[in-house]
Amino acid sequence: MSTSVDPITLAVVRGALETAQREMTLTLEKTGRSSVFNLAHDYSNALFDHFPEMILQGQDIPIHLGSLIPAMKEVASFFGDDIHEGDVIYHNDPAYKGSHILDCCMYKPVFYKGELVFWTVCKGHLTDIGGPVPAGYNPDATEIYAEGLRIPPVKLWEKGKRREDVVNLLLTNMRARRDQEGDLNAQYGACRVGERNLIALLDKYGVKQIQACIAELKNMADRQMRSLIEAVPDGEYFGSAVLEDSGHGFGEMEITSKVTIRGDKLHIEVQSPPQIPYFINSYEGNSMSGVYLGLMMFAQLPPPYNEGLYRCVSVDLGKKGTLCNAQEPAPHVNCTTTPMETLTDAVRKALEQAAPERVAASWGHASGINIAGIDPRTGEQYVTMVLASIISGAGATQVMDGWHACGPLCCFGALSSGDIELLEYSYPIIIRRYGLIQDSGGAGMYRGGSGTVWEVEPIDHDMTVVAFGEGRQIPTMGAAGAENQLIEPKLGKLVVKGEQEQVYKANTILTVKPGERVANFNPGGGGFGNPKSRSPEAVLSDYQNGLISLDAAAQEYGVVIDPALMSIDQQATAALRQQ
């Protein structure tokens, strides 16, 4: 530790920085207008220093956090010396290192006695960003210009004065303006709250002391990552994952990663197919999030979480114009789930080759819906991303079953479903069902977590439903010999229930009428280890709790259960497991 920073002061400053970030998060939750903000928590906050390097990331959405590092540098570079006290910058464009255009990010420089010291940064998923399809997910888009409003770095406040013309320009191009304006104001409030707390910290300790503490916190993170990498044998390791055809017609595609470890340094090289005219291309900022999530799933390091973690890590995303290093005019809006989650799996699998003791199963990939329509109660348009519809199961590990209803992989447990009653109050819908799906968790010695089903019916209006994501054709990856026999329950799907039941396995846009229902099924997490090694008592408990069926108990786990007695047929089980 640096001699200029004593451990007590360092701990206090670290706690104050964490508190500043957490209060930003609470501000968004309590003041956000849309259900995506105030119920689902699809937002992330971070603090940056003047370099600008990330000094603290919240316990928020992984797909947001990794992309903030290149995006912050891009925004600061764009304005250069034209950054002043009272400025607030807004941005969503993937060509400027954003993730996707629905994730709009606010950057507020924090000045202290005329000196730029910090940035408070808030990224949130707006429920609409204009374009031809409500909520922005357009599976028919063949170029980025058909998706929605791109916002390159632009000042919304300049030297403390709100630029009403620019704010009005943005909001005029978005549906459900009231929600978008409310969420934008919530972001501004969060950045201001973070600024207030940081200035109070500077008042107490001074700039030099705070900067010394921050330098040490980044060094701590650097030392932890280097120590981990040094413990892994030098070499080259490879991983791959298959991206399913979710409706684009190009067939399955493979994403591969090569990890090279030399001493305390790690290099990750990604290879992916050429970009396609479909909304699953990932630009650089978003793909960095996928790579970093794969790394952190493997590393499982304790805090602090800041940019120091990645000093010893270099990344090559492959040629420009490829699926994971897209360039204009590639459409992209689905990229924060697809192909990001597949990229994460490929990176994690390569790293796990280097250290098999860290192997774990994957989490379910996102397979969700957005809804929109005219609210008959008000005559106004509503639109929202239903985050409750993408809650999948977590992957099993070497020591425990996967958590239920915790995914998807891209959010890694940071999303919230929200209260059913509040969603029904906010929108003209009835939620008929929300629960776990039987047999959806991947089979294994440790079972994957169960996915969820979310079923909704519109009230007195035609409702537009937009399906996005994947996991409807390829089940979640297990690990260490996990194997599924019952495949269909482990896949996502969209089911429309009217006069006839229709099942959709591809991304699509539908109209659901009053009296009809639409149910979205999410995949479960992957299992770990040979399912026949799972304790028969654990299998019986899963059956008693409705997590698995009698068929799954026998076919996947080799356990025969007497449903009348709710007991294990020990003799039949022993015989079945010997087959």
C-alpha positions in Angstrom: 0.0 0.0 0.0 1.2 3.5 -0.8 2.7 5.3 2.3 0.5 8.3 1.5 -2.7 6.4 2.2 -3.4 4.9 5.6 -5.8 1.9 5.7 -8.4 3.6 7.8 -8.8 6.6 5.5 -8.8 4.2 2.5 -11.6 2.2 4.0 -13.7 5.3 4.8 -13.2 6.8 1.3 -14.0 3.5 -0.3 -17.2 3.3 1.7 -18.1 6.8 0.8 -17.7 6.2 -2.9 -19.8 3.1 -2.7 -22.5 5.0 -0.8 -22.4 7.8 -3.5 -23.0 5.2 -6.2 -25.8 3.4 -4.2 -27.6 6.6 -3.6 -27.6 7.2 -7.4 -29.2 3.8 -7.8 -31.9 4.5 -5.2 -32.6 7.9 -6.8 -33.3 6.1 -10.1 -35.5 3.5 -8.5 -37.6 6.1 -6.5 -37.9 8.7 -9.2 -38.0 6.8 -12.5 -41.2 7.1 -14.4 -41.3 3.9 -16.5 -41.7 0.3 -15.1 -38.3 -0.5 -16.7 -36.7 1.9 -14.2 -38.9 1.9 -11.1 -39.8 -1.8 -11.1 -37.3 -3.8 -13.2 -34.2 -1.7 -12.4 -32.8 -1.9 -15.9 -30.1 0.8 -15.3 -26.5 1.1 -14.1 -24.4 3.7 -12.4 -20.7 4.2 -12.2 -18.1 6.8 -11.0 -15.1 7.8 -13.1 -12.1 9.9 -12.3 -10.7 12.7 -14.4 -8.5 10.5 -16.7 -11.4 9.2 -17.2 -11.1 5.7 -15.6 -13.9 3.8 -13.9 -13.3 4.0 -10.1 -16.5 2.2 -9.0 -19.2 0.3 -10.8 -22.5 -0.5 -9.1 -23.9 -4.0 -8.5 -25.9 -3.4 -11.7 -26.4 -4.8 -15.2 -23.2 -6.4 -16.6 -24.1 -5.6 -20.2 -24.1 -1.9 -19.2 -21.0 -1.7 -17.1 -18.4 -3.1 -19.4 -19.4 -0.8 -22.2 -19.2 2.2 -20.0 -15.4 2.1 -20.0 -14.9 2.6 -23.7 -18.0 4.9 -24.0 -16.8 7.3 -21.3 -13.5 7.7 -23.0 -15.2 8.2 -26.3 -17.5 10.9 -25.0 -14.7 12.8 -23.1 -12.5 12.6 -26.3 -15.4 13.9 -28.4 -15.7 17.1 -26.5 -12.0 17.5 -25.5 -11.4 20.8 -23.9 -15.0 21.9 -24.4 -16.2 20.4 -21.0 -17.3 22.8 -18.4 -18.9 22.9 -15.0 -22.6 22.4 -15.2 -22.4 20.4 -18.5 -24.4 17.2 -18.9 -23.8 15.0 -21.9 -26.2 12.4 -23.3 -25.4 9.5 -25.7 -26.6 6.1 -27.0 -24.9 5.5 -30.3 -23.0 2.2 -30.7 -20.7 3.9 -33.3 -19.5 6.0 -30.3 -19.0 2.9 -28.1 -22.5 2.7 -26.8 -24.2 -0.6 -26.1 -27.5 -0.3 -28.0 -29.6 2.7 -28.8 -32.2 2.0 -26.1 -29.5 2.2 -23.4 -29.2 6.0 -23.1 -26.3 7.2 -21.0 -25.9 10.5 -19.1 -22.4 11.8 -18.2 -21.9 14.7 -15.7 -18.4 16.1 -15.2 -17.8 17.0 -11.5 -15.7 20.1 -10.9 -14.1 21.1 -7.6 -12.7 24.6 -7.3 -12.5 24.9 -11.0 -10.8 21.5 -11.6 -12.4 18.4 -13.3 -12.1 15.6 -10.7 -14.9 13.1 -11.4 -17.6 12.0 -13.7 -20.9 10.6 -12.5 -22.4 8.3 -15.1 -25.9 6.8 -15.4 -27.1 4.4 -18.1 -30.7 3.3 -18.4 -32.9 1.4 -20.8 -35.6 3.8 -22.2 -38.8 2.0 -23.1 -38.8 3.6 -26.6 -36.3 5.3 -28.8 -38.5 6.0 -31.9 -38.2 4.1 -35.1 -40.9 1.9 -36.8 -41.4 -0.6 -34.0 -42.5 0.3 -30.5 -39.8 -0.3 -27.9 -37.1 -0.3 -30.6 -36.6 -4.1 -31.2 -37.2 -4.4 -34.9 -36.5 -8.0 -36.2 -37.2 -6.7 -39.7 -34.5 -4.1 -39.6 -31.7 -4.6 -42.2 -29.7 -1.5 -41.2 -29.3 0.6 -38.0 -31.2 3.5 -39.5 -34.4 1.4 -39.4 -34.2 0.9 -35.6 -34.5 4.2 -33.9 -33.0 7.5 -32.8 -29.2 7.5 -32.7 -27.8 10.0 -30.2 -24.1 10.8 -30.7 -22.5 12.7 -27.7 -24.6 15.8 -27.2 -24.9 18.3 -24.3 -28.4 18.4 -22.7 -27.2 20.9 -20.1 -24.5 23.5 -21.0 -22.8 25.4 -18.2 -25.7 24.7 -16.0 -28.5 25.6 -18.5 -30.8 23.0 -19.8 -30.9 23.0 -23.6 -34.7 22.8 -24.1 -34.4 22.6 -27.9 -32.2 19.5 -27.8 -34.2 17.8 -25.1 -37.4 18.5 -27.0 -35.9 17.2 -30.2 -35.1 13.9 -28.5 -38.4 13.4 -26.7 -40.4 14.4 -29.8 -39.0 11.3 -31.5 -40.0 8.9 -28.8 -43.3 7.2 -28.0 -44.8 7.5 -24.5 -43.1 10.9 -24.0 -44.2 11.2 -20.4 -42.2 8.0 -19.5 -39.1 9.0 -21.4 -39.0 12.5 -20.0 -39.5 11.2 -16.5 -36.7 8.7 -16.9 -34.4 11.3 -18.3 -35.1 13.5 -15.4 -34.4 10.6 -13.0 -31.0 10.1 -14.7 -30.2 13.7 -14.2 -31.2 13.5 -10.6 -29.0 10.5 -10.0 -26.0 12.2 -11.5 -26.6 15.3 -9.4 -26.9 13.2 -6.2 -23.6 11.5 -7.0 -22.0 14.8 -7.7 -23.3 16.2 -4.3 -21.8 13.3 -2.4 -18.5 13.4 -4.2 -18.1 17.1 -3.5 -18.8 16.5 0.1 -16.1 13.9 0.1 -13.6 16.3 -1.5 -14.6 19.0 1.1 -13.6 16.6 3.9 -10.4 15.1 2.5 -9.2 17.3 -0.3 -8.4 16.4 -3.9 -4.9 14.9 -3.4 -5.9 12.6 -0.6 -9.0 11.3 -2.5 -6.9 10.8 -5.7 -4.3 8.9 -3.7 -7.1 6.6 -2.3 -8.6 6.1 -5.7 -5.2 5.2 -7.2 -4.7 2.6 -4.4 -8.2 1.1 -5.0 -7.4 0.7 -8.7 -4.0 -0.9 -7.7 -5.8 -3.3 -5.4 -8.1 -4.5 -8.2 -5.1 -4.8 -10.5 -3.1 -6.9 -8.0 -6.1 -9.3 -7.5 -6.5 -9.9 -11.2 -2.8 -10.4 -11.8 -2.6 -12.7 -8.9 -5.4 -14.8 -10.3 -3.9 -14.9 -13.8 -0.4 -15.8 -12.5 -1.9 -18.9 -10.8 -3.2 -20.2 -14.1 -0.8 -22.1 -16.3 0.7 -20.2 -19.2 -0.7 -21.3 -22.6 -3.4 -20.9 -25.2 -6.9 -21.9 -24.5 -10.0 -22.1 -26.8 -13.7 -21.8 -26.3 -16.7 -21.6 -28.6 -20.5 -21.3 -28.4 -23.2 -21.6 -31.0 -25.6 -18.8 -31.8 -28.9 -20.1 -32.9 -30.9 -18.9 -35.9 -33.6 -16.8 -34.2 -35.3 -15.9 -37.4 -32.7 -14.4 -39.7 -32.4 -17.4 -42.0 -28.6 -17.5 -42.0 -28.4 -20.7 -39.9 -26.5 -21.3 -36.7 -23.3 -19.3 -36.3 -20.3 -20.0 -34.1 -18.4 -17.5 -31.9 -15.0 -18.6 -30.8 -12.5 -17.1 -28.3 -8.8 -17.7 -27.8 -7.2 -16.9 -24.5 -3.5 -16.5 -24.2 -1.9 -16.4 -20.7 1.7 -15.3 -20.2 2.7 -14.6 -16.6 0.3 -12.1 -15.1 -1.1 -11.0 -18.5 -4.1 -12.2 -20.4 -5.1 -11.7 -24.0 -8.5 -12.5 -25.3 -9.1 -12.9 -29.1 -12.6 -13.2 -30.5 -13.6 -14.5 -33.9 -17.1 -14.3 -35.2 -18.9 -14.5 -38.6 -19.4 -11.5 -40.8 -22.2 -9.1 -39.7 -25.6 -9.8 -41.1 -28.7 -7.7 -42.0 -30.5 -8.6 -38.8 -30.6 -6.9 -35.4 -28.1 -9.1 -33.6 -24.8 -7.4 -34.6 -22.7 -6.2 -31.7 -20.6 -3.1 -31.9 -17.3 -2.7 -30.0 -18.6 -1.2 -26.7 -21.3 -3.9 -26.3 -18.9 -6.7 -27.1 -16.5 -5.5 -24.5 -19.2 -6.0 -21.9 -19.7 -9.6 -23.1 -16.0 -10.3 -22.9 -15.6 -8.7 -19.4 -18.7 -10.7 -18.1 -17.1 -14.0 -19.3 -13.9 -13.0 -17.6 -15.5 -12.0 -14.3 -17.7 -15.1 -14.2 -14.5 -17.1 -14.3 -12.5 -14.8 -12.0 -15.1 -14.4 -9.2 -12.9 -11.8 -7.5 -14.0 -9.8 -4.5 -14.3 -6.0 -4.6 -13.2 -3.4 -5.4 -14.6 -3.5 -9.0 -13.0 -0.8 -11.1 -10.9 -0.3 -14.2 -7.8 -1.6 -12.5 -9.2 -5.1 -13.0 -8.4 -4.8 -16.7 -4.9 -3.3 -16.8 -3.4 -6.7 -17.4 -6.1 -7.7 -19.9 -6.1 -7.0 -23.6 -8.9 -7.8 -26.1 -9.0 -8.2 -29.8 -12.6 -8.4 -31.1 -11.6 -9.5 -34.6 -12.1 -7.8 -37.9 -14.4 -4.8 -38.3 -17.6 -5.8 -40.0 -18.0 -9.0 -38.0 -20.8 -10.0 -35.7 -18.9 -9.1 -32.6 -17.2 -6.1 -34.0 -19.9 -4.6 -36.2 -19.7 -1.3 -38.1 -22.3 0.9 -39.7 -24.9 0.3 -41.0 -25.4 -3.0 -39.2 -28.6 -3.3 -37.2 -28.0 -4.1 -33.6 -30.7 -3.5 -31.1 -31.0 -7.2 -29.9 -27.2 -7.3 -29.3 -27.3 -6.7 -25.5 -28.7 -10.2 -25.2 -27.9 -11.8 -28.6 -25.0 -12.4 -29.4 -23.6 -10.9 -26.2 -24.6 -13.9 -24.1 -23.1 -16.4 -26.6 -19.9 -14.3 -26.7 -19.8 -14.5 -22.9 -20.1 -18.3 -23.0 -17.3 -18.6 -25.5 -14.9 -16.5 -23.4 -15.8 -18.2 -20.2 -15.4 -21.7 -21.7 -11.9 -20.8 -23.0 -10.9 -19.5 -19.5 -12.3 -22.6 -17.9 -10.0 -24.8 -20.0 -7.1 -23.1 -18.2 -8.6 -23.7 -14.8 -11.1 -26.6 -14.7 -11.6 -26.2 -11.0 -13.6 -23.0 -11.9 -16.0 -24.6 -14.3 -19.7 -23.7 -14.0 -22.8 -24.1 -16.1 -24.2 -21.2 -18.1 -27.2 -19.1 -17.3 -30.3 -19.1 -19.4 -30.2 -16.7 -22.3 -32.8 -13.9 -22.7 -36.0 -14.7 -24.6 -38.4 -11.9 -23.9 -41.2 -9.6 -25.2 -42.0 -6.0 -25.5 -45.6 -4.8 -25.5 -47.3 -1.6 -26.8 -50.7 -0.3 -27.7 -53.3 2.5 -27.0 -54.5 2.5 -23.4 -58.3 2.6 -23.5 -58.4 4.3 -20.2 -56.6 7.4 -21.4 -56.4 7.2 -25.2 -52.7 7.5 -24.9 -50.0 5.2 -26.3 -48.1 3.0 -23.9 -44.9 1.0 -24.6 -42.7 -1.0 -22.4 -40.1 -3.7 -22.3 -41.3 -6.5 -20.1 -38.2 -7.4 -18.1 -40.2 -9.9 -16.1 -40.5 -11.9 -19.4 -36.8 -12.5 -19.6 -36.1 -13.9 -16.2 -34.4 -17.3 -16.8 -32.6 -19.8 -14.6 -29.1 -19.5 -13.2 -26.5 -22.1 -14.0 -25.4 -24.8 -11.5 -22.0 -24.8 -10.0 -19.6 -27.5 -8.6 -21.2 -27.1 -5.2 -24.9 -26.1 -5.6 -28.0 -26.0 -7.8 -28.6 -23.0 -9.9 -30.9 -20.3 -8.6 -34.5 -20.1 -10.0 -35.8 -17.1 -11.8 -32.5 -15.2 -11.5 -31.2 -14.7 -15.1 -30.8 -13.9 -17.9 -27.0 -14.2 -18.3 -26.6 -10.7 -19.6 -28.1 -9.2 -16.4 -26.7 -11.8 -14.0 -29.3 -11.4 -11.3 -29.5 -7.6 -11.3 -33.0 -7.3 -12.8 -36.2 -7.3 -10.8 -39.5 -8.7 -12.0 -41.5 -6.0 -10.2 -44.9 -6.4 -8.6 -47.6 -7.9 -10.8 -50.2 -5.4 -9.4 -48.1 -2.4 -10.3 -47.6 -3.6 -13.9 -51.4 -4.2 -14.2 -52.0 -0.7 -12.8 -49.5 0.9 -15.2 -50.7 -0.8 -18.4 -54.1 -2.1 -19.7 -53.2 -5.7 -19.2 -54.0 -8.7 -17.0 -51.1 -10.9 -16.1 -52.6 -14.4 -16.0 -49.6 -16.4 -15.0 -46.1 -15.8 -13.7 -44.2 -18.8 -12.3 -41.5 -21.4 -12.7 -41.6 -23.9 -15.6 -41.5 -27.6 -14.7 -38.4 -29.5 -16.1 -36.8 -26.2 -17.4 -33.7 -26.5 -15.3 -30.8 -28.3 -16.9 -30.3 -31.8 -15.6 -27.1 -32.5 -13.7 -25.7 -33.7 -10.4 -26.5 -30.1 -9.5 -29.6 -29.0 -11.3 -29.9 -25.7 -13.2 -32.3 -23.1 -12.0 -35.8 -23.1 -13.4 -36.9 -20.6 -16.0 -40.1 -18.6 -15.9 -43.3 -18.2 -17.9 -45.1 -14.8 -18.1 -48.6 -14.8 -19.6 -50.5 -11.7 -20.3 -53.9 -10.6 -21.8 -54.7 -7.2 -23.2 -57.8 -5.3 -21.9 -60.1 -3.8 -24.5 -57.4 -3.1 -27.1 -55.2 -4.7 -29.6 -51.7 -5.1 -28.2 -48.5 -5.2 -30.2 -46.1 -7.9 -29.0 -42.4 -8.0 -30.1 -40.4 -11.1 -29.4 -36.6 -10.9 -29.1 -33.7 -13.0 -27.9 -32.7 -16.6 -28.2 -32.6 -19.9 -26.3 -35.6 -21.2 -28.2 -33.7 -23.9 -30.1 -30.5 -24.6 -28.2 -30.8 -25.4 -24.5 -28.5 -23.6 -22.0 -25.0 -25.1 -21.8 -24.3 -27.4 -18.9 -20.9 -28.4 -17.6 -18.8 -31.4 -16.4 -20.9 -34.1 -18.1 -24.4 -32.6 -17.6 -26.8 -34.0 -20.2 -30.5 -33.3 -21.0 -33.0 -35.9 -22.2 -36.1 -33.8 -22.1 -35.1 -30.9 -24.4 -38.4 -29.0 -25.2 -39.2 -27.8 -21.6 -35.7 -26.3 -21.4 -36.2 -24.0 -24.4 -37.8 -20.7 -24.7 -40.9 -20.1 -26.8 -43.8 -17.7 -27.4 -47.3 -19.1 -27.3 -50.4 -17.2 -28.4 -53.6 -18.6 -27.1 -56.7 -17.7 -29.1 -59.1 -19.8 -31.1 -56.1 -21.9 -31.9 -52.8 -22.1 -30.1 -49.8 -20.9 -32.0 -46.2 -21.4 -31.0 -43.4 -19.1 -32.2 -39.7 -20.0 -32.0 -38.3 -17.0 -33.9 -38.2 -13.3 -33.2 -41.4 -11.8 -34.5 -43.9 -9.0 -34.3 -47.5 -10.0 -33.4 -50.9 -8.4 -32.7 -52.8 -9.9 -29.7 -56.5 -9.1 -29.5 -58.8 -8.8 -26.4 -59.7 -12.3 -25.2 -56.4 -13.7 -26.5 -53.3 -14.4 -24.3 -49.7 -14.5 -25.0 -47.3 -16.6 -22.9 -43.5 -16.2 -23.0 -41.4 -19.1 -21.8 -37.8 -18.6 -20.7 -35.0 -21.3 -20.6 -33.6 -22.6 -17.4 -30.0 -22.6 -16.3 -27.5 -25.3 -17.3 -26.8 -28.3 -15.0 -23.5 -29.4 -13.6 -22.2 -33.0 -13.6 -23.7 -36.4 -14.5 -27.5 -36.3 -13.7 -27.4 -39.9 -12.6 -25.1 -38.8 -9.8 -27.7 -36.6 -8.3 -29.0 -37.7 -4.9 -32.3 -39.6 -5.3 -33.6 -37.7 -2.3 -32.8 -34.4 -4.1 -34.7 -35.7 -7.1 -37.7 -36.6 -5.0 -37.6 -33.2 -3.4 -37.6 -31.5 -6.8 -40.6 -33.6 -7.8 -42.5 -32.8 -4.6 -41.9 -29.1 -5.2 -43.1 -29.3 -8.8 -39.7 -28.5 -10.3 -39.5 -31.7 -12.3 -42.0 -34.3 -13.6 -42.1 -38.0 -13.1 -40.7 -38.4 -16.7 -37.8 -36.2 -15.9 -37.0 -38.0 -12.7 -36.8 -41.3 -14.6 -35.4 -40.3 -17.9 -32.9 -37.6 -16.9 -32.0 -38.7 -13.3 -32.7 -42.4 -13.4 -34.9 -42.1 -10.3 -38.2 -44.0 -10.1 -40.8 -42.3 -7.9 -44.0 -43.7 -6.6 -46.4 -40.7 -6.9 -49.0 -42.2 -4.6 -46.6 -42.8 -1.7 -44.3 -39.8 -2.7 -41.4 -42.1 -2.2 -38.4 -43.5 -4.1 -38.7 -47.0 -5.5 -35.2 -48.0 -4.5 -35.0 -51.3 -6.4 -36.3 -49.8 -9.7 -34.0 -46.8 -9.3 -30.9 -48.9 -8.8 -31.8 -51.0 -11.9 -32.5 -47.9 -14.0 -29.3 -46.2 -13.1 -27.3 -49.3 -14.0 -28.6 -49.2 -17.6 
